[in-house]
């Protein structure tokens, strides 16, 4: 079997409208219009070349499980989200990149990750 890319991640949320407001309004994803009629209410979102499928249900407890979105400027993303009143961790190194974490309205952990190649050059940059 050859793996080409990740197609989607399914995430349970207890309030679809607040989840859509978070993922679209705060994180900048876009709503898809091609979700079929499924037995569980939900919304599908574009996340770069992949998708996030929100399903109405109970979110898993935060045990470290998370989804990660790659961003091109982690510091700007953190500043923007904090400016909008959201709690997000201070960026920390991970491997050759950096990461920060926040939670969606249902309590799901979301990582924002910036690869080393995407890090802006400047004072203090390796």
N, C-alpha and C positions, 0 to 999 in steps of 0.2 A: 504494500500500500504506500502510495506517495502522498504526503501531506503538502498541500500548497499554501494554505493560510488558515487562520481561525475564521470561521464564518460568523458565529454569534455566541454570546453569553446570555443565558436566561437569568433574570433577577426577579425574585418575589418582592412585591411592595404592597403595603396595606392601603395606600391611597394613590391611585393612578394619577390624578391631576397634580398633586404635590410632587410626585416623582417626575412627571413630564416637565413641570416647571423647573425642577432642579437640573435634570439632565439636559434639557433644551435651553432654558433661560440662564442657568448658572454655568454649565459646562460646555455649552455651545454645540451640542449634538443636534441633529435634525430629525423630525418626525417622518416616518415612512407612511405611505398611504396604501401599501399593498398587503397589509396583514389580513389573512383569511379569517372567515368566521370560525372561531375556535370555541370549545366549551368553556374556557376560562377567559374572562375579560383581560385585555392587555393592550399594550402599544409597542410598536417596533420602532427603533431609532437607528439612524446611521451613525457610525463611529469610525470615521476614516474608511478603510476598505472593509471593515467588519460591521457587525450590528450588535445592539443590545436589545434583548426582548424583555420588556417589563410585563410581568404577569401578576394579577391580583391574587395575593396570598400572604402568608406569614413569612416575614424575613427571617433568615437564619440568625441565630445569636452571633455576635462578633467574637469569633474564635481565631481570627487572623485570616479567615477566608476573605478574598476580595477580588475585585476586578481592577485592572490597571489601564489607564489611558495615557498614551504618550503625548507629551506637549513639547513645543519647540522652545518655550521660555518659561521654565518653572517659576522663577522669581516673579515674573510679571503675572503669571496665573495665580500664585499665592497672594500677591498684593491685591489683585482684582477681587478675588473671592473674599479676602478679609475686609476689603472696602465695602463689600456687599453684606457684611455682618456674619459671614460663615466662619466656623472654626475649622482651621486646617493646620496641620503640624508644620513646623519649621523644616525646610528642605535639609535632607541629610544625604551624605554619600552612600551609594550602594554599588559595589563593583566599580565600573568606570563611569557610572551615571549618578543621578540624584533622584530622590523621591520625597513626596509629601503625601499625607493621608488625611481624608475627611470622610464624613458619613453622609449618605443620602437621607431623605426624610424618614425612611423606614428603618434606618439604622445599619444599612449595608455599608461595609467599608469600601472606599474607592481610593485607589492610588493614582496620583499624577506622577508620571515618570519622565525624566529627560535624559536621553542618551548622551554620552560624552561628546559625540560628534555634533550634537545640537547645542551644546553649551556655548553661550556667547563669550568671546574673548574679551579680556579687559583686565583691570587691576585685580590681582589675586587669582586669576584663572590659570589652571595648570597648562 
